[in-house]
Structures are given as structure tokens and as C-alpha cells.
Amino acid sequence: MKSFKTFRLDTANHLLWRNGDRVPTAPKGFDVLAFLVEHAGRVVAHDEILEALCPETHVNPEVLRKYILEIRKALGDRPNNPEFIETFPKRGYRFIATVIEESAAEPPDVPWSHATEEHAIEEDDGPPAAPSQQEGFFC
């Protein structure tokens, strides 16, 4: 579990929390955020992100930009005055908030309710949509 400002990134369960409340994120958006947080403090090139998350698959860089916009919205970040993700035009992105690695032995300070569990189950119901039906298909 990694913390930054009022957020907790639970990579084991693929969840983002803000002050104990779950923040909805698209699966690939979460993956992009997790990758940036893992490499906090350094500029990560567009190609490096795409290669790490979609090896051996060509992905239009515009799709990555879409996920960055979604992440910024979820975090309440602004590109012109970033607190979390700084953009380096034609180069990449840098996660700029201080990240704290929380001990695995420390119990998470996030509520787990039956409603949260039901919501997670609802998201997994049914067969996945075909790639052509998925908005902004990533990889």
C-alpha cells in the first residue's frame, strides 16, 4: 500500500482510496497511476509506460493521454498547477507528490463494507466487451 497526500493506493486489490472512501478508476487508468507512483520523482517517458503496461502491443499515445486526464480528474489534479502528475510535453510524466510505502504488517485504515464488496462483484459480472466495444481500448 502506498500513500500520497489524502490518497492510498492499494495495488494488491487494485483500489484507490481518498480519506477512507473508494475512488472509482478504470482498470488501465489504475495501472497507469500505479506505474507513475512506483516511479515517483522521475520523468517516465510515454513509451516506457506503454511498453510496461502493454508489451508487444502498439497503442496510440493519445489513449495514454486520456488515462492521464481521467487520473487527474480522480485525484482533483490540475495540469496547469499539478500536485500529483507533472506533464513534460513530448517526453512523459512525473509523479511529484511524496509517496509513503506503508508496512504490509500495518492493517489498512480503509473501511471494507459489504456494499463495497457488492460493487466490486458487480463490476466483474458478465463477459468482457469485445475490444471494438470498449471505449478507449488500451491494450
QUICORZI-V339688 format. One record per residue. RES is the residue in three letters. PSI is psi as a letter, one per 40 degrees, with the letter a starting at -180 (999 if undefined). D_FIRST is the distance of its C-alpha to the first C-alpha in Angstrom with 1 decimal. Layout:
((RES,PSI,D_FIRST) (RES,PSI,D_FIRST))
//
This chain:
((MET,h,0.0) (LYS,i,3.8) (SER,i,6.8) (PHE,h,10.3) (LYS,b,13.3) (THR,e,13.2) (PHE,i,10.3) (ARG,h,6.7) (LEU,h,5.7) (ASP,g,4.8) (THR,d,6.4) (ALA,d,7.6) (ASN,e,9.5) (HIS,f,10.2) (LEU,i,9.8) (LEU,h,9.8) (TRP,i,10.6) (ARG,h,13.0) (ASN,f,14.2) (GLY,e,13.4) (ASP,h,15.1) (ARG,h,14.1) (VAL,h,15.0) (PRO,h,16.9) (THR,i,16.4) (ALA,i,18.5) (PRO,d,17.0) (LYS,d,18.1) (GLY,d,17.2) (PHE,d,13.5) (ASP,d,14.1) (VAL,d,15.8) (LEU,d,13.2) (ALA,d,10.4) (PHE,d,13.3) (LEU,d,14.2) (VAL,d,11.0) (GLU,d,10.9) (HIS,f,14.5) (ALA,i,14.4) (GLY,e,17.7) (ARG,i,19.9) (VAL,h,22.0) (VAL,h,21.0) (ALA,i,24.2) (HIS,d,24.7) (ASP,d,25.9) (GLU,d,22.9) (ILE,d,20.5) (LEU,d,23.1) (GLU,d,23.8) (ALA,d,20.1) (LEU,d,19.6) (CYS,g,23.2) (PRO,i,24.9) (GLU,f,28.7) (THR,h,28.8) (HIS,h,30.5) (VAL,h,28.6) (ASN,h,30.3) (PRO,d,28.3) (GLU,d,29.1) (VAL,d,26.6) (LEU,d,23.8) (ARG,d,25.3) (LYS,d,25.1) (TYR,d,21.4) (ILE,d,20.9) (LEU,d,23.1) (GLU,d,21.2) (ILE,d,17.9) (ARG,d,19.8) (LYS,d,21.3) (ALA,d,18.1) (LEU,e,16.8) (GLY,f,20.4) (ASP,i,20.8) (ARG,h,24.3) (PRO,d,25.5) (ASN,e,28.3) (ASN,g,26.2) (PRO,i,22.6) (GLU,d,19.7) (PHE,d,17.1) (ILE,h,18.9) (GLU,h,22.1) (THR,h,24.7) (PHE,g,27.0) (PRO,h,29.8) (LYS,e,30.8) (ARG,d,28.1) (GLY,a,24.6) (TYR,i,21.6) (ARG,h,19.5) (PHE,h,16.3) (ILE,e,17.6) (ALA,i,15.2) (THR,h,13.8) (VAL,h,10.2) (ILE,h,8.5) (GLU,h,6.2) (GLU,i,5.5) (SER,h,7.5) (ALA,d,7.2) (ALA,d,10.5) (GLU,h,9.6) (PRO,i,10.1) (PRO,i,8.2) (ASP,f,10.6) (VAL,i,11.2) (PRO,i,14.5) (TRP,h,15.2) (SER,i,18.8) (HIS,d,21.3) (ALA,d,21.8) (THR,d,18.2) (GLU,d,18.8) (GLU,d,22.2) (HIS,d,21.0) (ALA,d,18.7) (ILE,d,21.7) (GLU,d,24.0) (GLU,d,22.1) (ASP,e,22.6) (ASP,i,26.3) (GLY,i,29.0) (PRO,i,29.5) (PRO,i,27.8) (ALA,i,30.1) (ALA,i,32.0) (PRO,d,30.8) (SER,e,33.7) (GLN,e,32.7) (GLN,h,29.1) (GLU,h,29.0) (GLY,f,27.8) (PHE,h,27.4) (PHE,c,24.9) (CYS,999,25.4))
//
